[in-house]
Amino acid sequence: MDMARFQPVKKTTFLEAVAAAIQHEKEVFDFYLKTAENLAPGRVKDLFFQLAEDASDHIKFIEDLYSQVEHGQALPNLKMLSEVHKFHNTSLQLLMRRVDRNTLQEPGKSELDALSLAMREHKDAAEFYEKISGKFEDPNIRNLFTRLSHFQSECMLLMESCAALEAQSSPAGNPESYWEAE
């Protein structure tokens, strides 16, 4: 792909940033639902359903922020805009596709593998949002990405706690219960 035909990332418009952030949250939402459906019933499966709900809340937050910045205007229907292809080919969107590499992987049926992959997703996204936010002159874009970085960090902490709990409750993480089980 010829990057010369794309404008620099710092020239991204607020609407392009919003569209890229919403697309990422949709990818994450789909990843959580697909992962939850593959897991056995239990805490981790419930966590992934909750994380999908949180991704949906993040999309709502982004839409509300857009409306606030644009003085009450609702976010245009991005699917209906004649320029929708433009949003999927911005320099920012191309960079964000690298963040989505984790959501494209199959986590399998292992709870710890699913948690590990989701934690990598959140770590990568938090670092990306934090790093990219400083590249913009538009304070609204900086605010959007800073807030999204915080959301990602909070989700990562939640998953780290859940992973630690799962590791402790497995026979490998709790040898005493393993011996008692035999």
N, C-alpha and C positions, 0 to 999 in steps of 0.2 A: 504494500500500500504506500503510495507516495505521500509522505508527510508534508511535502512542500505546498500542497494545495490546501492545507488546513491552517486556520489562523492560530496564532499562539494561544496557549491555555489562558494566559492572563487577560486575553481579550474576550473570554467567555462572558456571555450575557447572563443575567440573573435567571431568565427563563431556561436557558440551556443548562445551567447548574442545577436548577430544580428538576428538569427533565432527567438529567443523568442520575441524580440522587434517587428519584422515584424509581427509575429503571433498576438501580442496584437493590433497592428495598424489595422490589418485586422478585428479583432473582433470589434474594435471601428468603423471602416468604415461601417461594416454591420449593427451595431446598429444605426448609424446615418441615413443610408438609410431607414431602416425599420421604424424608428421613423418619419422621414420626410414624408413617404408615409401615415402614420396614422394621420397626422395633417392636419387641415384645411389650405387652402391657406393663406399666410400672411408672416409677418416678421420672425416668429419663424420657420416656415417650410423652408423658404429660408435660415435661419441661419443653420439649420441642414444639408441642402444640401451643404452649404459652409464648414461646419465642416467635412463632408465626403470628400470633395475635399482636405481639409487640411490634413486629415489622409492619403490620397493618396500621398500628397506631403511629408509627414513624411516618408512614405515607400521609396520614391525616395531618400530622404536625407540619410536614413540608408544605402541604396544600394550604394550611392555615397561615403559615409564615408567608407564603407567596401572597395570599389575600391581604395580609396585614401590610406588607411592603408595598403592594400595588393599590393601596387605599381602598380596600374592600372588593376589588375585582376578584372574581373566582378564577382559579387556574383554568386556562383553556383546555379543552379536551385534546390531549396530545395525540391521540389516535386520529382525530378528525382534521388536524391541521394539515394543510397542503405541504408544509415543510417538515412533516414528521421524519422523513428520511434524513433531513439535515441534523436532527437531534441525535440520531444514532451514529452519525459520522463526524461529530465534533472532536476536537483534540482531547477534550476532557473525557468524553465518553470512551474514546479509545484507551485512555489511561485507566479508566475505571474498569474496563473489561479485564484488565490484569488482576484486579482485586477479586473479580468474580471467579477466578480460576478454582477456588476452593469449592464453590457451590456447584461446579460442573462435575466434581468427582462423586463417585458412588461411595457412601459411607458404610455400606453393608449393614449387617444386622447386629454388630457388636456395639453395645452402648458406649463403651470407652472409646472406640474408634470414631463413632459419630460425634461424641463430645469433643474429642481431640480435633477433628476436622472443623467443627463449628468454632472452637476456640481460635484456631488458626485464621478462620474467616474474620472473626471479630478483631483479632490482633492486627491483621493486615489492613482491614478497613479503618480501624482507629488510627493507625500510623499514617495511612494514606490521607485521611481527612485532615489530620493535624498538620501534615507536611504541606498539603495542597492549599490549605486555607491561607497560608502566608503568601501565596503567589498572586493574590487578587487585590486590586485596588478597591473594588466595590465592597463596602463594609457589610452589605447584606449577604454576599456570597461568603465572606469570611465568617460571619455569624452562623450561616447555615452549616458550613462544614465543621466549625468548632463545636456546635451543638451535636451534630451527627457523630463526631469523634467521641464526645462524652457518652452518648447513647451506646456506642460500640464498646467502650471501656466498661460501662456498667454491666452490659450483657456478658462480657468476657469474665468479669468477676463472679457473676452468678453461675456461669458454666464451670469455672474452676472449682467453686465450692461443691457443685453437684458431682463433678468428676472425682474430687477428693473423697466425698461421701461414698460414691460407687466403688472406688478402689478399696476403701476400708471395709465395705460390706461384702467384698468378694473373698473367696477362700484364700487367694494369694495375698490379699491385703490384711487378712485377719487369720493367721495360722491357727490360733486357738479354736476358732469355730470350725476350721477344716478338720482338725483332729476329732472334735466332738461329733462331726457329721459322720465319720466313719464308725 
